[in-house]
């Protein structure tokens, strides 16, 4: 039985960094949201500074669905870690989560959503790292602060959800907490 871990958090929270730490502990393949989005976004805006045209996310959704279909067809029992920059109350965020959840269900995989929370000031500090721009990740501190003030991190309302505040936690410590939660979820299922 495979496990599908979905790391959900605002840009800069450390989803990919935590996924890499966790990967070593649970032997999972990482599917970063930027690996899905960037092939489409790079066609339109090489440096990630232009505003995006209406409807562009429909194309990234198709890419994501193709990846999920390939997982379902060729790796249904493997473990995967997905990253998702979901916002509470956002229809597209819900749709992305539902795509991942639907693929997990099709594979009879255990779904484990993890909400990663971070203090506004720390998040702004992390977002300002210029290395993020190379991967078309947001480096806009003002947008980061605005997002933190006006929206919450997407809550999938799933029974296996773990919520972690990573403001001062290291990626390694966070990965250990996630691994322990996964083991508990799996243990509860085998009872």
C-alpha positions as CSV (number, residue, x, y, z in Angstrom):
1,X,0.0,0.0,0.0
2,X,1.5,3.3,-1.0
3,X,1.4,6.6,0.9
4,X,0.7,10.0,-0.6
5,X,2.0,12.8,1.5
6,X,0.8,16.3,0.6
7,X,2.9,19.1,2.1
8,X,0.6,22.2,2.0
9,X,1.9,25.7,2.8
10,X,2.6,29.2,1.6
11,X,5.5,29.9,-0.7
12,X,8.7,30.0,1.3
13,X,7.5,27.7,4.1
14,X,10.1,25.1,3.0
15,X,7.9,22.4,1.4
16,X,10.6,21.2,-1.0
17,X,13.3,21.3,1.6
18,X,11.2,19.3,4.0
19,X,10.2,16.9,1.2
20,X,13.8,16.2,0.6
21,X,14.5,15.5,4.3
22,X,11.4,13.3,4.5
23,X,12.3,11.4,1.3
24,X,15.3,9.9,3.0
25,X,13.1,8.6,5.8
26,X,10.1,7.2,3.9
27,X,11.6,6.3,0.5
28,X,9.2,8.4,-1.6
29,X,9.4,10.1,-4.9
30,X,8.9,13.9,-4.7
31,X,6.5,15.7,-7.0
32,X,7.1,19.4,-6.4
33,X,4.4,21.9,-7.5
34,X,7.0,23.8,-9.4
35,X,7.9,20.8,-11.4
36,X,4.3,20.7,-12.6
37,X,3.8,24.5,-13.1
38,X,7.2,25.6,-14.4
39,X,7.1,23.9,-17.8
40,X,4.0,26.0,-18.6
41,X,5.1,29.2,-16.8
42,X,8.5,29.2,-18.5
43,X,6.8,29.4,-21.9
44,X,5.2,32.7,-20.9
45,X,7.6,34.4,-18.6
46,X,11.2,33.3,-18.4
47,X,12.1,35.3,-15.2
48,X,8.8,34.9,-13.3
49,X,8.0,38.6,-13.1
50,X,5.1,39.2,-15.6
51,X,1.5,38.8,-14.6
52,X,0.0,35.5,-15.7
53,X,-2.8,35.4,-18.3
54,X,-6.3,34.3,-17.2
55,X,-6.8,30.5,-17.6
56,X,-3.1,29.5,-17.4
57,X,-3.7,27.3,-14.4
58,X,-6.0,25.1,-16.4
59,X,-2.9,24.0,-18.4
60,X,-0.8,23.3,-15.3
61,X,-3.8,21.3,-14.0
62,X,-3.6,19.2,-17.1
63,X,0.1,18.6,-16.6
64,X,-0.6,17.6,-13.0
65,X,-3.4,15.2,-14.1
66,X,-1.1,13.6,-16.6
67,X,1.6,13.0,-13.9
68,X,-1.1,11.6,-11.6
69,X,-2.4,9.3,-14.3
70,X,1.1,8.0,-14.9
71,X,1.6,7.3,-11.2
72,X,-1.8,5.5,-11.1
73,X,-0.8,3.4,-14.2
74,X,2.8,2.6,-13.4
75,X,3.6,3.2,-9.7
76,X,0.3,2.7,-7.8
77,X,2.1,1.2,-4.7
78,X,5.0,3.6,-4.5
79,X,5.2,6.4,-2.0
80,X,5.0,10.0,-3.2
81,X,5.4,13.4,-1.6
82,X,3.6,16.2,-3.3
83,X,4.0,19.9,-2.5
84,X,1.0,22.3,-2.7
85,X,0.9,26.0,-2.1
86,X,-2.8,25.9,-1.2
87,X,-4.8,28.8,0.0
88,X,-7.9,28.4,2.2
89,X,-11.1,29.3,0.3
90,X,-9.4,29.1,-3.1
91,X,-11.2,27.0,-5.7
92,X,-8.0,26.2,-7.6
93,X,-6.3,25.0,-4.3
94,X,-9.2,22.7,-3.6
95,X,-9.1,21.4,-7.1
96,X,-5.4,20.6,-6.9
97,X,-5.9,18.8,-3.6
98,X,-8.9,16.8,-5.1
99,X,-6.8,15.7,-8.0
100,X,-4.1,14.3,-5.7
101,X,-6.7,12.8,-3.4
102,X,-8.5,11.2,-6.3
103,X,-5.3,9.6,-7.6
104,X,-4.5,8.3,-4.2
105,X,-7.9,6.7,-3.9
106,X,-7.6,5.2,-7.4
107,X,-4.3,3.5,-6.1
108,X,-5.7,2.5,-2.7
109,X,-3.0,4.7,-1.3
110,X,-3.1,6.2,2.2
111,X,-3.4,10.0,2.0
112,X,-1.6,12.1,4.6
113,X,-2.0,15.9,4.2
114,X,0.4,18.1,6.2
115,X,-0.3,21.7,6.7
116,X,2.9,23.7,7.3
117,X,2.4,27.0,9.1
118,X,4.9,29.8,9.6
119,X,5.1,33.2,11.2
120,X,4.6,36.1,8.8
121,X,8.1,37.6,9.5
122,X,9.9,34.4,9.1
123,X,8.0,33.6,5.9
124,X,9.0,37.0,4.5
125,X,12.6,36.4,5.4
126,X,12.6,33.0,3.6
127,X,10.8,34.3,0.5
128,X,13.4,37.0,0.1
129,X,16.1,34.5,-0.8
130,X,17.2,35.3,-4.4
131,X,17.9,31.7,-5.2
132,X,14.2,31.1,-5.3
133,X,13.9,33.2,-8.5
134,X,15.9,30.6,-10.5
135,X,13.1,28.1,-10.0
136,X,10.4,30.6,-10.7
137,X,9.5,30.7,-7.0
138,X,8.1,33.9,-5.6
139,X,10.6,36.3,-3.9
140,X,8.0,39.1,-3.4
141,X,8.1,39.9,0.3
142,X,5.1,42.3,0.1
143,X,3.0,39.6,-1.6
144,X,4.1,37.1,1.1
145,X,3.1,39.5,3.9
146,X,-0.2,40.2,2.2
147,X,-1.0,36.5,1.7
148,X,-0.2,35.8,5.3
149,X,-2.6,38.6,6.4
150,X,-5.5,37.9,4.1
151,X,-5.5,34.1,3.7
152,X,-4.9,30.9,5.6
153,X,-3.1,27.7,4.5
154,X,-5.5,25.4,2.7
155,X,-7.2,22.9,5.1
156,X,-8.2,19.7,3.4
157,X,-10.4,18.7,6.3
158,X,-9.1,15.1,6.0
159,X,-8.9,12.8,9.1
160,X,-5.2,12.1,8.5
161,X,-4.1,15.8,8.4
162,X,-1.2,16.9,10.5
163,X,-0.6,20.5,11.3
164,X,2.9,21.8,12.1
165,X,4.2,25.2,12.8
166,X,7.7,25.3,11.2
167,X,8.6,28.9,12.1
168,X,11.5,27.7,14.3
169,X,11.6,24.0,13.5
170,X,14.4,22.6,11.3
171,X,13.5,20.7,8.1
172,X,15.0,17.6,9.7
173,X,12.9,17.9,12.9
174,X,9.8,18.6,10.8
175,X,10.4,15.5,8.6
176,X,10.8,13.4,11.7
177,X,7.4,14.6,13.0
178,X,5.8,13.9,9.7
179,X,7.4,10.4,9.5
180,X,6.1,9.6,13.0
181,X,2.6,10.8,12.1
182,X,2.6,8.6,9.0
183,X,3.7,5.6,11.1
184,X,0.8,6.3,13.5
185,X,-1.7,6.6,10.6
186,X,-0.5,3.3,9.1
187,X,-0.6,1.6,12.5
188,X,-4.1,2.8,13.1
189,X,-5.2,1.4,9.8
190,X,-3.7,-2.0,10.5
191,X,-5.6,-2.4,13.8
